[in-house]
Amino acid sequence: MLSKTEILEALRGRLIVSVQAYPGEPMRDPNTMGQIAASAVAGGAAAVRVQGLGDIQASRSAVEVPVIGLWKDGKDGVVITPTFQHAYAVALAGSHIVALDGTRRERPDGLSLAETIGRLHEQTNALVMADCGSLDDARAAVEAGADIIGTTLAGYTDERPKTDGPDLDLISEIRDAALPAMLVAEGRIHSPAQAAAARDAGAEAVVVGTAITHPTTITSWFAEAVEG
Ligand SMILES: CC(=O)N[C@H](C=O)[C@@H](O)[C@H](O)[C@H](O)COP(=O)(O)O
């Protein structure tokens, strides 16, 4: 079993690939997601990020690298691993790292982020990645005990505009705050150049999802370019 330090070291300076299919999509099948996760690892991904208990289990079997698990439930507000029960189930499904909503918004089970992370650390061996939308979220999430800060929710809460590519300003703001947690850039990183820019802005690891693993969206980019 990898120690928490070994897991963090495995991610440092590396690419993480998010492998997700959305409700009703043709690829939404744990076996398919596991195969895509394995393909990403073959291409150099140091870890994978997957949604749903079935996909977490399938990915644990398909790859040797750390698995970041989450459970999306609901449509608006706090939907990424919204309650402690979701987070606990995500850990029990085999996630090395549990990704959860790390914003300062009220959580559906009424627990604070600190209570949620505290219970998770007490009851499981999983690390916690807090998906944040602003510098204030990041500060609060570190205070609450998060091991990893993700910029996942930048542009998806009302705190920051949705930038075209990654929110590089937020990444450098969090870097400059020198918080004691690993800083991971995530969200709208659509090209290798943007991934490198996220590293230059201070991200210690970079998550790419859509641009690698969501063929419907990638196809639409090309179709638009061809058809004008
Ligand atoms: C905001 C939200 O719900 N983000 C989700 C978090 O897991 C996923 O839908 C994204 O695909 C993931 O963050 C990776 O980002 P991108 O696909 O832009 O590379």
The ligand as an ORCA input file, in Angstrom:
! r2SCAN-3c Opt
* xyz 0 1
  C     -16.826     21.689    -12.814
  C     -16.907     20.181    -12.770
  O     -17.942     19.639    -12.467
  N     -15.784     19.514    -13.103
  C     -15.756     18.091    -13.132
  C     -14.987     17.568    -12.018
  O     -14.676     16.451    -11.807
  C     -15.497     17.463    -14.480
  O     -16.700     17.594    -15.196
  C     -14.362     18.056    -15.346
  O     -14.343     17.354    -16.556
  C     -13.005     17.949    -14.704
  O     -12.942     18.906    -13.663
  C     -11.827     18.223    -15.633
  O     -11.937     19.454    -16.225
  P     -11.871     19.616    -17.830
  O     -12.824     18.615    -18.386
  O     -12.325     21.050    -18.078
  O     -10.451     19.365    -18.232
*
